[in-house]
Amino acid sequence: MTTRVYNFNAGPATLPLPVLQQVQADLLDFGGTGMSILETSHRGPVYDEIHQQAIADLRELFGGSDDHAILFMGGGAQTQFALVPMNLLPQGRHAAYLETGVWGEAAREEAGKMGDARTLWSSAASGHDRVPGPDDYQVLPDAAYLHYTSNNSIMGTQYAAVPEAGEVPLVCDMSSDILSYPIDLKRFGLIYGGAQKNMGAAGVTLVVIRRDLLERCRSDLPTMLSYAGMAATNSLQNTPPVFAIYIVGLVARRMLEQGGMGAVAAYNDKKAGLLYGAIDNSGGFYRGHAQPGSRSRMNVTFHLPNEDLTALFVSEAAEEGLQGLKGHQALGGIRVSLYNAVTVEAGRALADFMAAFHKRHG
Ligand SMILES: *Cc1c(COP(=O)(O)O)cnc(C)c1O
């Protein structure tokens, strides 16, 4: 078997090894059918079972309620930047955006092409080093929705609590922390996120939408761009990304077997604790970007004293099998992505490397 590295990529990102092994075992002959899941009809009973089971397992991970529809869509989160306002922002109304980084800004800009999308609050002035608290903004009660980004994968910030929206439907880009901790789905009108960070492979986007919002969706949209249209066919209007959905199903099943969202969250907390511990115990050698109250458990961002040391950090880490650590160009420095499938062992190896690197070069 080839050696697998410690993979801290920001997305697509590492997948659970048992899931990859299952995919490998199923690839040529899925469940005794004599064909791959890639080669079977999306209208047949074999795929249907995968599709329904994936939705059922996701529903259980999201808390079990049937008040929301779970949709599989294409085009990634960035397509949702446009579909949310197309469906839910009528003429004469406005949508409010909390902008805590590159993704939140992009979401508002795309929505601005569709209607009246307003910045309600932005962390740009402080370099996007924090998320807002409840006293930082007030959403107007006639807003069509309030949009926020629960985890800012580029900046390394994350909301510790769901923001207050009153009666206004809350829409969340949850791309980079979806199903990494338990949520109270009742608080949300709509959640979306690509599968490629916490849930599987690129190619499918999860949309979780409250059923009463489906009735409010603009009714003259093309079916493939309409949440109501997709919900009406249980995401089977066209050929869905069957392979990506099959992998999401395997990942979801595994999460349930591991004890569900509480266990997943505890595991993620452990990893983040190791990394923030390494930063906080470095006497300022490593400087975290996020303010302490806004620290992300999914993407840990920090800077070293200079660019040369940053480059050296990345290359020495790679030599030790610790890969995917270069920060996004919008922020620089180091970014450690700790999505669900990253192991505590990987987190510990990196924390140990950080201490040793500091000793050598500090
Ligand atoms: C990764 C990411 C995106 C981009 O997702 P795509 O599926 O590539 O469009 C959007 N928002 C957030 C918060 C992300 O982390």
The ligand as a Tripos MOL2 file, in Angstrom:
@<TRIPOS>MOLECULE
LIG
   15    15     1     0     0
SMALL
NO_CHARGES

@<TRIPOS>ATOM
      1 C1        -14.9530   26.5720   -0.0990 C.3       1 LIG1
      2 C2        -15.9820   27.6180    0.1670 C.ar      1 LIG1
      3 C3        -16.7840   28.1480   -0.8550 C.ar      1 LIG1
      4 C4        -16.6000   27.7740   -2.2950 C.3       1 LIG1
      5 O1        -17.2610   26.5950   -2.5720 O.3       1 LIG1
      6 P1        -17.4350   26.0180   -4.0560 P.3       1 LIG1
      7 O2        -18.1780   24.7580   -3.8000 O.co2     1 LIG1
      8 O3        -16.0640   25.8340   -4.6210 O.co2     1 LIG1
      9 O4        -18.2210   27.0070   -4.8460 O.co2     1 LIG1
     10 C5        -17.7600   29.0590   -0.5090 C.ar      1 LIG1
     11 N1        -17.9410   29.4420    0.7570 N.ar      1 LIG1
     12 C6        -17.1820   28.9770    1.7610 C.ar      1 LIG1
     13 C7        -17.4170   29.4340    3.1600 C.3       1 LIG1
     14 C8        -16.1780   28.0450    1.4990 C.ar      1 LIG1
     15 O5        -15.4310   27.5780    2.5200 O.3       1 LIG1
@<TRIPOS>BOND
     1     1     2 1
     2     2     3 ar
     3     2    14 ar
     4     3     4 1
     5     3    10 ar
     6     4     5 1
     7     5     6 1
     8     6     7 2
     9     6     8 1
    10     6     9 1
    11    10    11 ar
    12    11    12 ar
    13    12    13 1
    14    12    14 ar
    15    14    15 1
@<TRIPOS>SUBSTRUCTURE
     1 LIG1         1 GROUP 0 **** ****
